[in-house]
């Protein structure tokens, strides 16, 4: 039993390296995992037989001696379905083992209140289309979804989505039912998944401690501490947008409080500060303010100054609390940050302890608007990465029987 657990752990670890890094030599895998080359060879043989990886000779290295084979993910045959629900858009994608987005569909989501039936209908239609368009020998090994709200761990229940009025909506279970693929749909908070995606594949690669701020209508957050997501006692941690930064004359927030970070730096705060009409909203309206500021419009420049000041206060608090190596701005904040960066940095200089600020880096998202979708895909792959052969046995029993016979 102990030997079997060690073997499963090693298969999991090897596949994770290949999934995240794309192509790794046997020699490097042996060094990373502290195993001898014969053991690595046996592990890769099992994963190859299951259709999860392939081995090939490396490009000419110019070195004498027998080169080490390179292990790559089977990205044309093993895939996951990923779904991303933002305030203004719905996205579905087929994502290969290794992280490449193979195919995607996208639709506008109207701001029309609680819309579970519409969201699930659109995503299920997209998901079935993606499933049917996959090659005949391809295997779907998992499904994952990102939602812009507070998610109950384990069952995909959206406990609270203030921007669209979702309260206790069984999103994961309903999407699984309507997809009809016989697979569960785990759901994660968009900013939590965005933080993990940026740490694994984006701007935060190599950083074990980082903060990800995701702007949409409001602001979400994800904090990575020691390489792991800080999710709290019930999974609702890191609601950074509801950190109060302006308690005395702050703007009202959708959560019922006043002066929350998202109330002071979110979409409506920026557009109101720039004097835009109430009917203006969405990313195009936000980008128009940023473009006007770049062209010298004093009203737009003042709006970015104000947003940058409040954002800087929030970031300063977070740096003092968590001492991250990097703070990443995603979603709407990816558009806003460059024009507000000077004001954010001024607040950090004034309000962060010198030893905490001396090494922190401020960056925009490396994955762009796909950060949360990539995070949903990683959620979908989590079961496969934890138990490669067991997951293939469940998803493709015929393939697994061939592995056992071999």
C-alpha positions as CSV (number, residue, x, y, z in Angstrom):
1,X,0.0,0.0,0.0
2,X,2.8,2.4,0.9
3,X,4.6,1.6,-2.3
4,X,1.5,2.2,-4.4
5,X,1.0,5.6,-2.7
6,X,4.6,6.5,-3.5
7,X,4.1,5.4,-7.1
8,X,0.9,7.5,-7.5
9,X,2.6,10.5,-5.9
10,X,5.5,10.2,-8.3
11,X,3.2,9.9,-11.3
12,X,1.3,12.9,-10.1
13,X,4.5,15.0,-9.6
14,X,6.0,14.1,-12.9
15,X,2.8,14.8,-14.9
16,X,2.5,18.2,-13.1
17,X,6.0,19.2,-14.1
18,X,5.3,18.3,-17.7
19,X,1.8,20.0,-17.6
20,X,3.2,23.3,-16.3
21,X,6.5,23.4,-18.2
22,X,5.6,21.8,-21.5
23,X,8.7,19.9,-22.3
24,X,11.1,18.5,-19.7
25,X,14.0,16.1,-20.2
26,X,14.2,12.8,-18.3
27,X,17.5,14.0,-16.8
28,X,15.9,17.2,-15.5
29,X,12.9,15.3,-14.1
30,X,15.2,13.0,-12.3
31,X,17.0,16.0,-10.8
32,X,13.8,17.8,-9.8
33,X,12.2,14.8,-8.2
34,X,15.3,13.3,-6.7
35,X,14.8,10.0,-8.4
36,X,17.2,7.9,-10.6
37,X,16.8,7.8,-14.4
38,X,15.5,4.2,-14.5
39,X,12.6,5.1,-12.1
40,X,11.8,8.2,-14.2
41,X,11.8,6.0,-17.3
42,X,9.3,3.6,-15.7
43,X,7.0,6.4,-14.7
44,X,7.1,8.0,-18.1
45,X,6.4,4.6,-19.7
46,X,3.2,4.3,-17.6
47,X,2.1,7.8,-18.4
48,X,2.8,7.3,-22.1
49,X,0.8,4.1,-22.2
50,X,-2.1,5.9,-20.7
51,X,-1.9,8.6,-23.4
52,X,-0.9,11.4,-21.1
53,X,2.6,12.1,-22.3
54,X,4.9,11.3,-25.2
55,X,8.7,11.1,-25.4
56,X,10.9,12.3,-28.2
57,X,14.5,13.0,-28.9
58,X,15.7,16.5,-28.0
59,X,16.8,19.1,-30.5
60,X,20.5,18.8,-31.3
61,X,22.3,19.8,-28.1
62,X,25.8,19.8,-29.6
63,X,27.0,17.7,-26.7
64,X,28.7,14.3,-26.8
65,X,27.0,11.2,-25.4
66,X,23.5,9.9,-25.5
67,X,21.0,12.7,-25.1
68,X,18.1,12.5,-22.6
69,X,14.7,12.0,-24.0
70,X,12.3,14.9,-23.7
71,X,8.8,14.3,-22.1
72,X,5.9,16.4,-23.4
73,X,2.2,16.4,-22.6
74,X,-0.2,14.7,-25.0
75,X,-1.9,18.0,-25.8
76,X,-3.8,16.8,-28.8
77,X,-5.5,14.0,-27.0
78,X,-6.1,14.9,-23.3
79,X,-8.1,18.0,-22.6
80,X,-10.4,19.7,-20.1
81,X,-13.4,22.0,-20.5
82,X,-13.1,25.4,-18.9
83,X,-15.9,28.0,-18.3
84,X,-15.5,31.6,-17.1
85,X,-18.5,33.7,-16.0
86,X,-17.7,37.4,-15.7
87,X,-20.2,40.2,-15.2
88,X,-20.2,41.1,-19.0
89,X,-19.1,37.9,-20.7
90,X,-19.5,34.1,-20.8
91,X,-16.5,32.0,-22.1
92,X,-16.1,28.3,-22.7
93,X,-12.9,26.7,-23.9
94,X,-11.4,23.3,-24.7
95,X,-7.9,23.4,-23.1
96,X,-5.2,20.9,-23.7
97,X,-3.1,19.1,-21.1
98,X,-0.2,21.5,-21.0
99,X,-2.4,24.6,-20.9
100,X,-2.9,25.5,-24.6
101,X,-6.4,26.8,-25.4
102,X,-7.5,24.7,-28.4
103,X,-10.9,26.2,-29.1
104,X,-13.2,28.7,-27.5
105,X,-16.6,30.3,-27.6
106,X,-17.7,33.6,-26.1
107,X,-21.0,35.4,-25.6
108,X,-22.0,38.7,-24.1
109,X,-23.7,38.5,-20.7
110,X,-26.2,41.2,-20.1
111,X,-26.5,42.9,-16.7
112,X,-30.0,41.7,-16.1
113,X,-30.0,40.5,-12.5
114,X,-30.1,36.8,-11.3
115,X,-29.7,34.9,-14.6
116,X,-28.7,31.3,-13.7
117,X,-30.9,29.7,-16.3
118,X,-29.5,31.9,-19.1
119,X,-25.8,31.5,-18.0
120,X,-26.1,27.7,-17.7
121,X,-28.0,27.4,-21.0
122,X,-25.3,29.3,-22.9
123,X,-22.4,27.6,-21.3
124,X,-23.9,24.1,-21.6
125,X,-24.5,24.7,-25.3
126,X,-20.9,25.9,-25.8
127,X,-19.6,22.9,-23.8
128,X,-21.5,20.3,-25.8
129,X,-20.2,21.9,-29.0
130,X,-16.6,21.8,-27.7
131,X,-17.0,18.2,-26.7
132,X,-18.4,17.2,-30.1
133,X,-15.7,19.0,-32.0
134,X,-12.8,17.2,-30.2
135,X,-11.0,14.5,-32.2
136,X,-12.5,11.0,-31.9
137,X,-9.6,9.7,-29.8
138,X,-9.4,12.7,-27.5
139,X,-10.4,12.3,-23.8
140,X,-12.1,14.9,-21.6
141,X,-10.4,14.5,-18.2
142,X,-12.2,17.2,-16.3
143,X,-14.4,20.3,-16.2
144,X,-13.9,23.5,-14.2
145,X,-15.6,26.9,-13.9
146,X,-14.8,30.4,-12.7
147,X,-17.5,32.6,-11.3
148,X,-17.4,36.3,-10.1
149,X,-18.7,35.7,-6.6
150,X,-18.3,33.8,-3.4
151,X,-18.3,30.0,-4.0
152,X,-18.9,27.3,-1.4
153,X,-16.1,24.8,-1.7
154,X,-17.1,21.3,-2.7
155,X,-20.4,21.7,-4.5
156,X,-20.1,24.8,-6.8
157,X,-22.8,26.8,-4.9
158,X,-22.6,30.5,-5.5
159,X,-23.4,31.8,-2.1
160,X,-23.2,35.5,-3.0
161,X,-22.6,37.3,-6.3
162,X,-23.5,40.9,-5.5
163,X,-23.0,42.4,-9.0
164,X,-25.7,40.2,-10.5
165,X,-27.8,39.4,-7.4
166,X,-26.9,35.7,-7.2
167,X,-27.6,34.3,-3.7
168,X,-27.3,30.5,-3.1
169,X,-27.4,29.5,-6.8
170,X,-26.5,25.9,-7.5
171,X,-24.3,26.8,-10.5
172,X,-21.9,23.9,-10.5
173,X,-24.6,21.2,-10.1
174,X,-26.9,22.8,-12.7
175,X,-24.1,23.2,-15.3
176,X,-23.1,19.6,-14.8
177,X,-26.7,18.4,-15.2
178,X,-27.2,20.3,-18.4
179,X,-23.9,19.4,-20.0
180,X,-24.9,15.8,-19.6
181,X,-21.3,14.5,-19.7
182,X,-21.6,12.6,-16.4
183,X,-18.8,14.7,-14.8
184,X,-18.9,17.1,-11.9
185,X,-18.2,20.8,-12.4
186,X,-16.1,22.2,-9.6
187,X,-16.4,26.0,-9.4
188,X,-13.9,28.6,-8.0
189,X,-13.9,32.3,-7.3
190,X,-12.5,34.1,-10.3
191,X,-9.9,36.1,-8.4
192,X,-8.7,33.0,-6.5
193,X,-8.3,31.1,-9.8
194,X,-6.7,34.1,-11.4
195,X,-4.1,34.3,-8.7
196,X,-3.3,30.6,-9.1
197,X,-3.1,30.9,-12.9
198,X,-0.8,33.9,-12.7
199,X,1.5,32.1,-10.2
200,X,1.6,29.0,-12.3
201,X,1.6,30.4,-15.9
202,X,1.6,34.2,-15.8
203,X,3.4,37.2,-14.4
204,X,4.0,35.5,-11.0
205,X,5.9,32.4,-12.2
206,X,8.6,31.7,-9.7
207,X,7.0,33.7,-6.9
208,X,5.8,31.9,-3.8
209,X,4.1,34.9,-2.2
210,X,1.9,37.2,-4.4
211,X,-1.3,39.1,-4.4
212,X,-3.6,39.2,-7.4
213,X,-6.2,42.0,-7.7
214,X,-8.9,41.4,-10.3
215,X,-11.1,44.4,-11.4
216,X,-14.5,43.9,-13.0
217,X,-17.5,45.9,-11.9
218,X,-15.9,45.5,-8.4
219,X,-12.6,44.2,-7.2
220,X,-11.7,40.6,-6.2
221,X,-8.5,39.3,-4.8
222,X,-6.4,36.2,-4.4
223,X,-3.4,35.8,-2.1
224,X,-0.7,33.1,-2.6
225,X,1.3,32.4,0.6
226,X,4.1,29.9,0.4
227,X,2.9,28.8,-3.0
228,X,-0.6,28.0,-1.7
229,X,-3.9,29.9,-2.0
230,X,-5.0,31.6,1.2
231,X,-8.7,30.7,1.2
232,X,-9.9,31.1,4.8
233,X,-11.8,28.8,7.2
234,X,-14.8,28.3,4.9
235,X,-13.3,29.1,1.5
236,X,-14.5,32.7,1.4
237,X,-11.1,34.4,2.2
238,X,-9.3,37.1,0.3
239,X,-12.4,39.3,-0.4
240,X,-9.9,42.2,-0.8
241,X,-12.4,44.4,-2.6
242,X,-14.4,44.6,0.7
243,X,-11.4,45.9,2.7
244,X,-12.6,49.3,4.0
245,X,-10.3,52.1,2.9
246,X,-12.6,55.1,3.2
247,X,-15.0,54.6,6.2
248,X,-16.1,58.2,6.8
249,X,-17.3,59.6,3.4
250,X,-16.9,56.5,1.3
251,X,-19.0,55.5,-1.7
252,X,-21.8,52.9,-1.0
253,X,-20.8,49.3,-1.9
254,X,-22.9,46.5,-3.3
255,X,-22.2,44.5,-0.2
256,X,-24.1,47.0,2.0
257,X,-21.0,48.7,3.5
258,X,-19.4,52.0,2.5
259,X,-15.9,52.9,1.4
260,X,-14.8,49.4,0.4
261,X,-11.9,49.2,-1.9
262,X,-14.1,48.1,-4.8
263,X,-16.5,51.0,-4.2
264,X,-13.6,53.5,-4.4
265,X,-11.7,52.0,-7.4
266,X,-14.3,49.9,-9.3
267,X,-15.8,50.6,-12.7
268,X,-18.5,53.0,-11.5
269,X,-16.1,55.0,-9.3
270,X,-13.8,55.6,-12.3
271,X,-16.6,56.5,-14.7
272,X,-18.3,58.9,-12.2
273,X,-15.0,60.6,-11.4
274,X,-14.5,61.1,-15.1
275,X,-17.9,62.6,-15.5
276,X,-19.3,59.9,-17.7
277,X,-23.1,59.3,-17.9
278,X,-24.9,56.6,-15.9
279,X,-25.6,54.7,-19.0
280,X,-21.9,54.3,-19.7
281,X,-20.5,51.0,-18.4
282,X,-18.2,48.1,-19.3
283,X,-14.6,47.7,-20.4
284,X,-15.0,49.9,-23.5
285,X,-16.2,52.8,-21.3
286,X,-13.3,52.2,-18.9
287,X,-10.8,52.1,-21.7
288,X,-12.2,55.3,-23.2
289,X,-11.4,57.1,-19.9
290,X,-7.8,55.7,-20.0
291,X,-7.4,56.7,-23.6
292,X,-8.7,60.2,-22.9
293,X,-6.3,60.6,-20.0
294,X,-3.4,59.6,-22.3
295,X,-4.5,62.3,-24.7
296,X,-4.4,64.9,-21.9
297,X,-8.1,65.2,-20.9
298,X,-7.9,66.8,-17.4
299,X,-11.1,65.2,-16.1
300,X,-10.0,61.7,-17.1
301,X,-6.5,62.3,-15.7
302,X,-8.0,63.5,-12.4
303,X,-10.2,60.3,-12.3
304,X,-7.2,58.1,-12.7
305,X,-5.4,60.1,-10.0
306,X,-8.2,59.6,-7.6
307,X,-8.5,55.9,-8.4
308,X,-4.8,55.4,-8.1
309,X,-4.7,57.1,-4.7
310,X,-7.4,54.7,-3.2
311,X,-5.9,51.7,-5.0
312,X,-2.5,52.7,-3.6
313,X,-4.0,52.8,0.0
314,X,-5.4,49.3,-0.5
315,X,-2.2,47.9,-1.9
316,X,-0.1,49.5,0.8
317,X,-2.3,47.8,3.5
318,X,-1.9,44.5,1.7
319,X,1.9,44.8,1.4
320,X,2.2,45.6,5.1
321,X,0.1,42.6,6.0
322,X,1.5,40.0,3.7
323,X,4.9,41.1,2.4
324,X,4.3,39.7,-1.1
325,X,7.1,39.5,-3.7
326,X,4.6,40.7,-6.4
327,X,1.3,42.4,-6.7
328,X,-0.5,41.7,-10.0
329,X,-3.3,43.8,-11.5
330,X,-5.8,41.9,-13.7
331,X,-9.2,42.4,-15.3
332,X,-10.2,46.1,-15.5
333,X,-7.3,47.0,-13.3
334,X,-5.0,45.8,-16.0
335,X,-6.3,48.7,-18.2
336,X,-6.3,51.2,-15.4
337,X,-3.1,50.5,-13.6
338,X,-0.6,52.0,-16.1
339,X,-2.3,55.4,-15.9
340,X,-2.6,55.2,-12.2
341,X,0.8,53.6,-11.4
342,X,2.5,56.8,-10.2
343,X,-0.2,57.4,-7.6
344,X,-0.2,53.8,-6.5
345,X,3.6,53.9,-6.0
346,X,3.4,57.2,-4.2
347,X,1.1,55.7,-1.6
348,X,3.3,52.7,-1.3
349,X,6.3,54.9,-0.7
350,X,4.4,56.9,1.9
351,X,2.5,54.2,3.7
352,X,4.5,50.9,3.5
353,X,7.2,49.9,5.9
354,X,10.6,50.4,4.1
355,X,11.7,46.8,4.6
356,X,8.4,45.4,3.2
357,X,8.4,47.6,0.1
358,X,12.0,47.3,-1.0
359,X,11.6,44.2,-3.1
360,X,7.9,44.1,-4.0
361,X,7.2,44.2,-7.8
362,X,4.0,45.7,-9.3
363,X,2.9,44.1,-12.6
364,X,-0.1,43.8,-14.8
365,X,-1.5,40.3,-15.6
366,X,0.7,38.2,-17.8
367,X,-2.3,36.1,-18.9
368,X,-4.5,39.1,-19.7
369,X,-8.3,38.6,-19.8
370,X,-7.7,34.8,-19.9
371,X,-6.3,34.6,-16.4
372,X,-9.6,33.4,-14.8
373,X,-10.3,31.1,-17.7
374,X,-6.8,29.5,-17.4
375,X,-7.5,29.2,-13.6
376,X,-10.7,27.4,-14.4
377,X,-8.8,25.0,-16.7
378,X,-6.3,24.3,-13.9
379,X,-9.2,23.5,-11.6
380,X,-10.5,21.1,-14.2
381,X,-7.1,19.4,-14.4
382,X,-6.7,19.1,-10.7
383,X,-8.2,15.6,-10.4
384,X,-6.0,14.3,-13.2
385,X,-2.8,15.8,-11.8
386,X,-3.6,14.3,-8.4
387,X,-4.3,10.7,-9.7
388,X,-3.3,10.4,-13.4
389,X,-4.1,6.8,-14.0
390,X,-7.2,6.7,-11.8
391,X,-8.7,9.6,-13.7
392,X,-7.9,8.1,-17.1
393,X,-9.5,4.9,-15.9
394,X,-12.7,6.8,-15.1
395,X,-12.7,9.0,-18.2
396,X,-11.5,6.5,-20.7
397,X,-11.9,2.9,-19.4
398,X,-10.9,1.3,-22.7
399,X,-7.6,3.2,-22.7
400,X,-7.0,2.2,-19.1
401,X,-7.6,-1.5,-19.8
402,X,-4.9,-1.3,-22.5
403,X,-2.5,0.2,-19.9
404,X,-3.2,-2.6,-17.4
405,X,-2.8,-5.3,-20.1
406,X,0.5,-3.8,-21.2
